[in-house]
Amino acid sequence: MTSLVIRTLLDAIAAVPYLLGFHPSRSLVVIGFDGSMPGSCAARLDLPACEAAERTAAVLAGHGFRRALLLGYGPADEVGESAAAMHAALGSAGVTVAEAARVADGRYWPLTPDCPEEGVPYDVSASTIAAEATFAGRVVLADRDELVRSVQPLDGPARAAMRRATQRAELSEPGDDPVALLDRVLARAHVGVLATDEEVARLGVHLADLRVRDEAWLRLDEDDPAADIVFWRDVLRRVEERYAPAPASLLAYAAYSGGDGGLANVALERALNADPSYTMAVLLHEVMDAGVPPSKLNKCRTRDRQHHQEAS
């Protein structure tokens, strides 16, 4: 997925909703840049964010970022307190805070003693970020709650139909080779054709087998995961909850590979809520929490396989 190039504070303000996948509220967003590798890293923390400051600073410094931007969304006192704690933690870790501001209602307030009381009006259309993000297929939801809802189970007639299909899948003979089924539905998904209820139900049952889950993991396109994200989000919303950990983890991996950390996080929440010990989800949570770049996540696959080989 195309990287967003942030050059100014206005670029950062325009980019944040696309980096997170939603418009933040009561949040402190820390954007690390000017690192040993190209690109930037954005972390969102709920306000108040003082307790997480040292850990966040350590992650950014550990990955070689030399400078950071701080953007706060929420009451001025909470933003100011959290930004001050983050500023101090970043300085101790050797990361320079280039700029810090509170953002609200089309204005920003630089967190400096001489900040004008009325703030500074801004217009994100003056930045090319929105156009670049839209062209790259990035979508912004109204808030994090809407993002969470986007991975929740379908209800009503769709849920009833899937429940019946799942019961049939659980009671039926094995039928198709599960990997052949996986390849068939993935091939159709990559040209925009979603799987039927029967296929999703059978796939959900088969994914409980870690060997099948790993075959699905291998087939994720890390360079262009857009179709995989659409497919695994659809599967996750349609399977019964007991089969959610595998598609939720696959969706999380695809989203994180594509730079959508917000979607990756809510997908992992679904996986771990369904099974707190699900190994793939636990490992992904560890590497994401540590700020491991998506390009290095192949090691996570290897660790997961080794874990199960040792356990078997």
Protein Blocks (a to p, Z undefined) as FASTA:
>chain_A
ZZdddfbfklmmmmmmmmnopacehiaddddehifbecdddddddddfklmmmmmmmmmm
mnopabdcdddeddfklmmmmmmmmmmmmmmnopacfbacddeehiacddbfklcfklpa
ddfklpcklmmmmmnopacdfblmlmmmmmgccehjllmmmmmmmmmmmmmcfkjafklm
mmmmmmmmmnopacdfklmmmmmmmmmpmklmmmmmmmpcfklmmlmmmmmmmmmmmmcf
klmmmmmmmmmmmmmmnopaklmmmmmmmmmmmommlmklmmmmmmmmnopafklmmmmm
mmmmmmmmmmZZ
